[in-house]
Amino acid sequence: MSYHGETKMADMGNVLELLSSIKEDNTVPKNVRFKVNETISCLEVNSDSSVEVGIDRAIQCLDELSNDPNIPMFTRTQLWSVISALESK
């Protein structure tokens, strides 16, 4: 695996870690945590051909979530960070 590939895997690990912390945060509404869990499932696809599709679906889902008025502002900022990281892949 090339250095660039290792960097992408490390970035994806950071994204999944941040999403997991949002999912486990009790201050986040339950429906948001459920959607974040679905997003994690989209990103944990093993097939290389499905990685791009999973990332695209995750971005769409997170974009919808970031517009939810019930999300705490800090969580919204975390979602924007995840979206930004996914868009750079």
C-alpha positions in Angstrom: 0.0 0.0 0.0 1.3 3.4 -0.9 1.8 6.3 1.6 -1.2 8.1 0.0 -3.4 5.0 0.5 -2.3 4.7 4.2 -3.2 8.4 4.7 -6.6 7.8 3.2 -7.2 4.9 5.6 -6.0 6.9 8.6 -8.4 9.7 7.6 -11.3 7.3 7.3 -10.4 6.0 10.7 -10.6 9.5 12.1 -14.0 10.1 10.4 -15.4 6.8 11.8 -14.0 7.7 15.3 -15.7 11.1 15.2 -19.0 9.6 14.0 -18.8 7.0 16.8 -18.3 9.7 19.4 -21.4 11.6 18.1 -23.4 8.3 18.1 -22.5 7.7 21.8 -23.2 11.3 22.9 -26.4 11.4 25.0 -26.9 15.1 24.3 -27.5 14.3 20.7 -31.2 13.6 19.8 -31.9 9.9 19.3 -33.0 10.3 15.6 -29.7 12.0 14.8 -27.7 9.2 16.6 -29.7 6.6 14.5 -28.8 8.4 11.3 -25.2 8.7 12.3 -25.2 4.9 12.9 -26.6 4.4 9.4 -23.8 6.7 8.0 -21.2 4.6 9.8 -22.6 1.5 8.2 -22.4 3.1 4.7 -18.7 3.9 5.3 -17.8 0.4 6.6 -18.3 -1.2 3.1 -15.5 -3.6 2.2 -15.8 -3.5 -1.6 -13.5 -1.0 -3.3 -16.2 -0.3 -6.0 -18.7 0.6 -3.3 -16.4 2.9 -1.3 -17.2 5.9 -3.4 -20.9 5.1 -3.3 -20.8 4.7 0.5 -19.0 8.0 0.9 -21.5 9.8 -1.4 -24.4 8.4 0.5 -22.8 9.3 3.8 -22.2 12.9 2.7 -25.9 13.2 1.6 -27.1 11.8 4.9 -24.8 14.0 7.0 -25.7 17.1 5.0 -29.4 16.5 5.7 -28.6 16.0 9.4 -26.6 19.2 9.6 -29.7 21.1 8.7 -31.8 19.6 11.6 -32.7 22.4 14.0 -32.6 20.1 17.0 -28.9 19.3 16.7 -26.6 21.0 19.3 -24.3 23.5 17.7 -21.1 21.6 18.6 -22.5 18.5 17.0 -23.4 20.4 13.9 -19.8 21.6 13.7 -18.5 18.1 14.1 -20.8 16.9 11.2 -19.4 19.7 9.0 -15.9 18.5 9.8 -16.8 15.0 8.8 -18.5 16.2 5.6 -15.4 18.2 4.8 -13.1 15.2 5.4 -15.3 12.9 3.2 -15.5 15.4 0.4 -11.7 15.6 0.2 -11.5 11.8 -0.5 
